[in-house]
Amino acid sequence: VSLPSTSNDVLVGSKGNDTIDGLAGNDSINGLDGDDLLIGGPGDDTIDGAAGNDTIFGNEGRDSLLGGTGDDRIFGGDGDDTIDGLDGDDSLVGNDGDDALLGDSGDDLLDGGNGNDRLLGGSGSDTLVGGAGNNTLDGGVGNDSLVGGPGDDVFFVDSSQDRVIGGGGNDTIFSSVPNFTNFTPAGITVEFTGGTSPTVPGGGGTEPTKGNDTLTGTDGPDNLDGQEGDDLILGLAGNDSLVGGPGNDTLNGGPGNDTLVGGDGDDVYFVDSLLDIVIDSSGNDTIFASLSDFPATLPGIEVIIRGVFGTENGEFISGTSGNDTISGLGGNDTIVGLSGNDSLFGGTGNDSIDAGTGDDTVTGEAGNDTLIGGDGNDSLVGGDGEDVITSGSGNDTVLGGDGNDSIVTNDGDDIAFGGAGNDTIDLGSGNDRAEGGSGNDSILGQDGSDTLSGGDGDDTLSGGEGQDFIEGNDGNDSLAGGLGRDTITGGTGDDTILGNEDNDSLRGNDGRDLIEGGSGDDTLTGDSGSDTLIGGNGNDLISGGEGNDSLIGTAGNNSLDGGSGNDTMIGGPGDDLFFVDSDLDVVITGGGNDTIFSSAPGFVPPSGVTLLNIGGSGGATPDDDTINGSPAADILDGLAGNDIIFGADGNDTLFGGTGNDTLAGGGGTNTLIGGQGNDIYFIENPNDLVVIEGNDTIVSASGVASNVRQGSVDGSIITYPVIRGNFLRFRVGNAPFEGSGDNDLIIGSDDRGETINGGSGNDTIEGRDGDDSISGDVGTNLILVMKVMTP
């Protein structure tokens, strides 16, 4: 369903009870099934309630309002409106303007409101109220009640059970019932249609005038000319020739093969034969046809096919080069809109509708319909049944509705919704959007950057060329990107996802998914479920997520991270990176120089592979981390934050990063680099090397702590051979430095001068290059002041 706006909208409801407000603009609204509330808003709107008991408001503008099946309430509002209740017991109100109201089948209530209105009840026992203005009231078949108003009204009677109640004007009754007397007041002029010559009731004679005339023919061939004015001309039986002349005329030829000529003005024609001829020169004209295969051959004529006279058979209906409104009603109809912005409705039956050129609104309604949009920005709605819809060029909106539909769009940026059922959608060129809806759908994207959504069901979606966005939603879906840099998400269900060409982003979401990147540098993410991820060609980033996943890097230099669960990772011939978080993860390397980053303390790597332990608590983050090493030689980096890092056994290298960190090397010969911040070092091995920067504290194995004042270090770590056992080893910058109370080995910088105080204990102090100030303090000290070459 499109969202309403102040432009010319095409809005389509659902099978439920919808509320749709078109707001301003010349809108086309179809409620489909359900008891709908449809509001046109300002503008010349076309509204079809379709099935259900609907309430329709046209509001301002020249509106065309159709009730459809059900007991409908329709209000025209301001403007010259055309209202057709179709099936059901309907209530139609014209409100302001010169309106045309048709009840069609059912026992209907028609109220013209203000203006010079034309009311036709159709079949059933109808009640017609003319309201203000000079109105025409025809009850049609059935026992009808016709109520006039203060104007000069005209009544048509065809049953002795009809009742006419006149108003305060000069009213006229045309009766096909001899000696009809069921009317009030007694002064109403009654014309019986069995005469032999045309008359002009109320006109003072048999000749027309330049006013608003009513001319009535005979059962034979008549020639009637209304001349100027808003005329009502009735041919009755016979092959008649009716001429309206200038003005807004109503011409009804009656039975026979008639010729109706409207002239200037907004004219209304009633035809009942394929051999009737309508000739018009200008104005916004309307044809009410009592058979559905009447061709309207003039531009600018609105054709409304009436079911009053039993047109439920399949017929051929042709529009015009103007803006036509055609409704096929029952039967298997063929409707051709030709040019113009048409509103075409198939009704029940298996219909074929070709909209032609123009911005058209086509609704198949019930049945297995074939809809063709042609050129222009069209709205095509299949409705119920298994429909075949082709949109043509232009930016089209297609809704398949219920049933297994086949939708094909062509040029333009199109929107296609399959609706319920197993639908097939084949998009053309352009940046298209398609959604399958419920059912097992197939969607093919073709050219352009398309957005495809499968909806419910087990769907098959292919993006084709272009940078596509594809989402499977619910169900076990098969998704393929095609050419272009695509983004594909599987949704719930066990999905199969193929990226194909270019650098794709593929995500499985829930379920046991199979994901393959194809060529290009792809990003594959399994998410929850035990997934299988295959990188394909290119340097791929593969992440399994939750579950026991299988990751295959194949060609390229790939990064494989199994995520949580017991995962199997297979590298391939490139230089691959593996991320391990479980002792039960399995890593199978290929022929490249591979590296394994492990946060699992018991993980045993394959032989010949570089293993970097990143801590049992997982890798470091910019937050406050706690990182535990393994018995192997670990490289642990806390990054930013106030971190706690423990190396455990092995010759470890610990980086605190920025923040106030706590570093403990544990067993082995370790290198501890605190980085910026006020760090604390715990030393167990006299061969440990500490590189300090900041206002740091060192705690030796004997538990003695000493404060280290702020310093600054240069870029490289310098290891130095141990001169004597049982040392603490420090490397300092150019700020004042004081050793601990133990036996310290203190090494200065290569390019700066330092002030070093060894503190108590038997210390070894090496100043290296630069102008140094060295004090041994208490103890037996060894001070090296010569230039020392870096080992």
CORLINQUI-V200105 format. One record per helix or strand of 2 or more residues. SS is the DSSP state (H for helix, E for strand). FROM is the first residue (numbers start at 1). TO is the last residue. If there is no record, write none. Layout:
SS_FROM_TO + SS_FROM_TO
//
This chain:
E_10_12 + E_19_21 + E_28_30 + E_37_39 + E_46_48 + E_55_57 + E_64_66 + E_73_75 + E_82_84 + E_91_93 + E_100_102 + E_109_111 + E_118_120 + E_127_129 + E_136_138 + E_145_147 + E_154_157 + E_163_165 + E_172_175 + E_183_184 + E_189_192 + E_199_200 + E_214_216 + E_223_225 + E_232_234 + E_241_243 + E_250_252 + E_259_261 + E_268_271 + E_277_279 + E_285_289 + E_301_305 + E_316_318 + E_325_327 + E_334_336 + E_343_345 + E_352_354 + E_361_363 + E_370_372 + E_379_381 + E_388_390 + E_397_399 + E_406_408 + E_415_417 + E_424_426 + E_433_435 + E_442_444 + E_451_453 + E_460_462 + E_469_471 + E_478_480 + E_487_489 + E_496_498 + E_505_507 + E_514_516 + E_523_525 + E_532_534 + E_541_543 + E_550_552 + E_559_561 + E_568_570 + E_577_580 + E_586_588 + E_595_598 + E_610_613 + E_626_628 + E_635_637 + E_644_646 + E_653_655 + E_662_664 + E_671_673 + E_680_682 + E_689_691 + E_696_699 + E_705_708 + E_728_731 + E_737_738 + E_744_747 + E_755_757 + E_764_766 + E_773_775 + E_782_784
//
